[in-house]
Amino acid sequence: MKFKINRDHFTSGLQQVLNVVGTRATMPILSNVLINAEDGHITLTTTNLDLGIRCQIRSEVTEKGTITLPVRKLATIVRDLPSLDVEVETYSNQQAKISSGTSTFRIMGISADEFPPLPTFADQHSFMLRQDELERMLKSVSYAQSSDETRYIMNGVYFNFEDEKLTLAATDGRRLAVMSKELEVTEENAGSLILPAKTVSEVERLLGQGETVRIAFNDRQVAFEISSATDSDDKGLMDNIYLVSKVVEGKYPNYRQVIPKENDQHLKVNRESFLSCVRRAALVTTDKNHAIKVHVHDNTLEITGESSEFGNSNVTLLVEYNGPGVTVAFNPNYIIEPLKALTRDEVIFEFKDELSPGVIRTPDSFLCVIMPLRLT
């Protein structure tokens, strides 16, 4: 195998596939990137057996071939090469020579025959979305995923394609984030999946390369074909980035039953102002006493925090509200995270009493249910 490639394009491609590789691979081959040189491009592939990724980069190939090389070490070397022109040549002993300017490296690899291929599957469901829409939806809910390994079924984001819409949901049992968008879904194509947390972060990172993303899945696996901006030479990427992952197997909890239906008090509030007030009120809280009180009364939203170590805080915001006075305690992070993820200027805050969940909504089918803390 022999090819010449732009250093920055090579670095960009390696960065696209690097995150999938764990720091403690169960087999040496899983620490490597599969490099396949063909006419006009090279293909880079990595996998950890649960998640795999593949991308293509423009290159000048003079001799076709394949090899696997340690991806982290390779990425470090390529990034620091002195010249934009990089030449890679491999030998029969699975050694690769990397040359650039006055620098030459020889790296030992592993035969490509040992590399586990990315799974292929007959998808039962397939949908095309805009990348910016999916990115916005994922960021609006992904912070609410559970990290408790004993509740593995909630360690991811739930995708539900039905009723002419796509709904994303995530919960850890203390808060629930849900967002929907209209989408053409036929009765035959309807379906759902739970996307693992690791895959969620990879999809969020990769989105924004181009305009569209295709999601195809069955009961065990899901694939994302993420289009790249092929008319740009900035990264040298070609075709689509292909990400394939196992799904979390099992039935997602019925999240709809925890959405309050009797929150009869609500107010509209500027998102940035609400976020700023909660952040300031939480400055005096501690890990031991991580709670703020939200008191709504007489056109005033009053947020207070307190701890024996640092003292107390009191922040007020003028709002339009003429209902009864209500005080509810919350973990401030559960309010801060959805407000940070949203882009709308105005949100709706719904509540009932000190024992009932609060809800943050937007007009575009987003809601976040936040369980209250016991008032002390």
N, C-alpha and C positions, 0 to 999 in steps of 0.2 A: 504494500500500500504506500502511495506517495501522493501528497497534495500540498498546495500552497494556499494560505488563507490569511485574511486580514486579522491582525492581532485583536483588535477591539471587537470584531464580529465573533471571533472564536471565544473570547472572554464572555461576551453577551450570551452566547449559546450555552456555555458551561454554567453560567449563573441561572439560566432557565431550568436546568435539570438537576442542579446541585442539591436543592433543599430536600428532595425525596430521599437522599442517601442518609441513613442514620449514622451517628457517631460510633455506635457499637453494633456493627453488622454481624449477623449470625454466621455468615459465610464470607470469605475474602472477596469473592466475585461481586457481592452486593455493595462493596465499597468502590466498585469501578464503574466507569462509563463505557458503554459500547459505542465504538466509533466505526461507522460504515461509510466508506468512501465510494461514491458512484459518480456518474457523469455530471459535472457542474455543481456538485454539492456534497456535503457530508451530513450524515444523520447521527445525532447524539441521543442515547437512550440510557436511562437509569431506572432502577426499581428496588423496592424493599419487600417485594412479594405481595404486599397489601395495596401498594400504590406505585404506579409507573408513569413515566413521562417520556415523550419523544419530540424532538424538533429537528428541523433541517436548516443548514447554513450554507450560503453560497461559498464555493471554493473552486480552485483550479486543480482538478484531479488528473494526474498523469498515469497513475496506476491504481486500479481498484483494489479493495481489500477491506478486512475488518480486524479489529483488535479491541481489547478492553484495557483501560489504564486507570490508576487510582485517581478518582475525580477531584478530590480536594487538593491533592498535591499538584495535579495537572493544572487546575484553575489558578493556583498560586503562582506557578511558574509562568504560565501564559500571560497573566496580568502584568508581570514585572519584566517582560521581555523588552529589549531596547528599541526594536524596530517594528514598524507596522507590518512588515512582510515576515510571515512565519512559514517555515517548511517543516513538514512532518513526514518521516519515512520509517517504515517498520521492517523488521528482519524476521527470519524463520524461527529464531529463538524467543519470540514474543517480546522483543525489545524494540522500543521506539526512539528515534533520534529526533529531537526538536531543535531547529536552528533558527536564529534570528539575529541579524547583525553579526557581532563578534561573539555571541553567546551560543553555546551548544549544550544540550542536556540529553542524557540517555536514561530512559525510564523503563523498568521492567513491568510488563503487563501480564495478563492471563488470556489464554485462548478464548476467542469469541464463542467457541463451541460450548463452553461451560456457562455462558450467560443465559439466565432464564428468559425466554421470550415474553413480551407483553401479551396478556391474554386477549384473544379475540372471541367475540360472542355474538350470537344472533340477538339483536336488540328487539324487545317487544314494544318499546315505546320510544318515540323520537320527537324532539321539539327544537325549534330554532328561536333564539332570543337575541335581543340587542345586548351587547356586553355591558354597556353603561347601566342598563336597567337591572340586569342580574347583579352587577356589582353593588348598586345602591340597595337592592333588596337584601343581599347577604350581609352587608355592613349594618343594616337596620336591625338585624335579629341575632347575628352570630355571637355577640357578647353574652347572650343569655344561655348559651349551651352549658350543660353540666360538665364538671371535670371530675366528678365522683365515679371512680371505676366500678363501684358496686352498682351503679345505676347506668350501666353501659348503654342502655336503650336511649338515654337522653344525652349521650356524648356525641352530639352532632346536630345538624339542621335537618328538619323534616321538610321534604318537597312533596307537595300534593297537587297533582294535575287533575282537576275535575271541575264540573259545573262552569265551564267556559272561563276558567281562571287558573293561575298558578298561585299557590299559597305557600309561603315559607314560615316555619315556626321553630322556635327554640325555647327551652325551659330548663331550669335547674331545680324546680320545685318551689322556689321562693320568688321567682319572677318569670313572666312569659312574654315573649316578643313575637308578634305575628304581622306579616305584611303580605298583601295580595296584589295581583295585577291581572287585567283581562288578557286572555290568551285563547286562541282557537284550540279547543280540546274536544275530540270526538269521543263517542262512547267506547269505541274500540281502542282508542289510544290512551284513555284515562289510566292513571296509575300513580303510585307514590314510592318514595324511597327515603331512607335516612342516610344522609351524607356524613361520614365520619369527620370529627373535628380537624384532624390533620389534613384531610382533603379539602375541607372548607377553607383553611388558611392558604393552601396552595392555589385554589381557584381564585380567591380574592386577590392574591399576588399576581396571577397571570392575566386576569381580566384587564382590559384597557389596551391590549396589543392592536386591536382592530375593531371592526364594527359588530360582528356576529359571533355567537357561540351556539354550537349544536350539542344538545344533551340527549344521549341515548342510554337506555338502561333496561335491565331485566331484574329478576328477583335477587340476584347475587352481585351484579356488577353494574357500574355506571361509567360512561366515557364522556369526556368533554372535548370537543374539537373547537379550539379557540383560534379564530382567524387572526392572522398578523397583518400589519400594514405592508403588504408586498410591494407597494409603490415607493417605499422608503428604504434607503440603504443604511439608515442609522445603525441597525442591528444586524443586518445581513440575513435576517430570518426569511425563510421561504415557506410557502404553503401554510398549514395550520400547526399549532402546537397541540399534541394529542396527549391527554391525561386520562388514565384509566384507573379505577379504584374499586375495591370491594365496598359493598354497602354494609351498614349495620343491620344485621338480620334480626327481625322481631317486629312486633306491632307497637307503633308509637302511641303514647297515652292520649286519651281523648281530651285535648287541651281546651276544646270549646266549652266544656262544662265548668271551667274555672273563670271564664270571662263574666264579670258581674253584669247582671241585667237590671239591678235596682239602684245603681248609683244616680241619685236624683239631683245631686248638686254638681255643677260644673262651671268652669270659667275659662276664658281665653286668655292666654298669656304669651308674651314674646319669648321665644325659645332661648335666645342668647341671654336675656335678662334673668330668666328663671334659672338657667344653668349657672350664671355668675353668682346669683344669690345663694344657691345650694352649695356651691364650692366654698364661698366665704364662710357660711355658717358651719361647714364641716371642718374648718381649719383647727378648731379646738377639740375635736373629738379624737378618741384614741382607738386602737384595735380592741381594747377591752370594752369600751363604751362607744361603739361606732353607730351612733344614731342621731338623727335630727328630728325636730318636731315641726310640722307644718300646720300653722294655725290660720284659718281663713275666716275673716269677719269684716263687716263694714267697709267694703271696697279695698281691703288690705290683705295681702298675702304675707304673713310673718313667719320667718324661718329661724329657729333657734337651735343652738348646739351647746353642749355642756360636758365638762369632765372635771374630776377632782384635781387632775394634774395641771391643767392649763386655764381653767375658768370657764367663761361662757361667751356666747356670741348671739347677736340679735340683728337680723337683716330683714328689711321690709321692702315690699314692692306694691305699688298702687295697681289695683285691678278693678274691673267692673264686677261687683258681687254684692248682692243684697239678701242673701240667704242666711240661715242660722249659723252661728259660730261653730266651727268644727276643728278639732285638733287631732292629727294623726301622726304617728312616729314611723319613720322609714330609715332603712340603711341608705345613706346619701349616695353611695355608688350606684344603687339601683335606679336612681333618678338621673344621675350624671351621665351614665353610659348611653341610655337611649337619646338623651338630649344632644350629646356629642355626635352620635351617629346620624342624626336627622339633618336635613338641609332646609326644611320649611322654616319660614320666619315666625310663624305662629303655631302654637300647639294648644290642645284642649286638655285641661286637667280635670278629671272626674273623681268624685269621692262620695261617701255616704256618712260614715261615722268612724270612730276610732278603732273599731274592730273589723272594718271591711277593707278590702284591697282598694288601692288607688289605681287609676288608669290614666295613661298619657296617650292621646290620640292625635292623628292628623287627618285632614280631609281625604288623603290619598290612600285609604285602606291600611293604615298602620295603627297598631295599638300595642301598648306594653302594660301588662298587669303587674302590679307590685304589691306583694304581701306586706301588711303593716307589722310593726313591732309593738310589743306590749308597752303601754305608757307607764312610766314610773314617777 
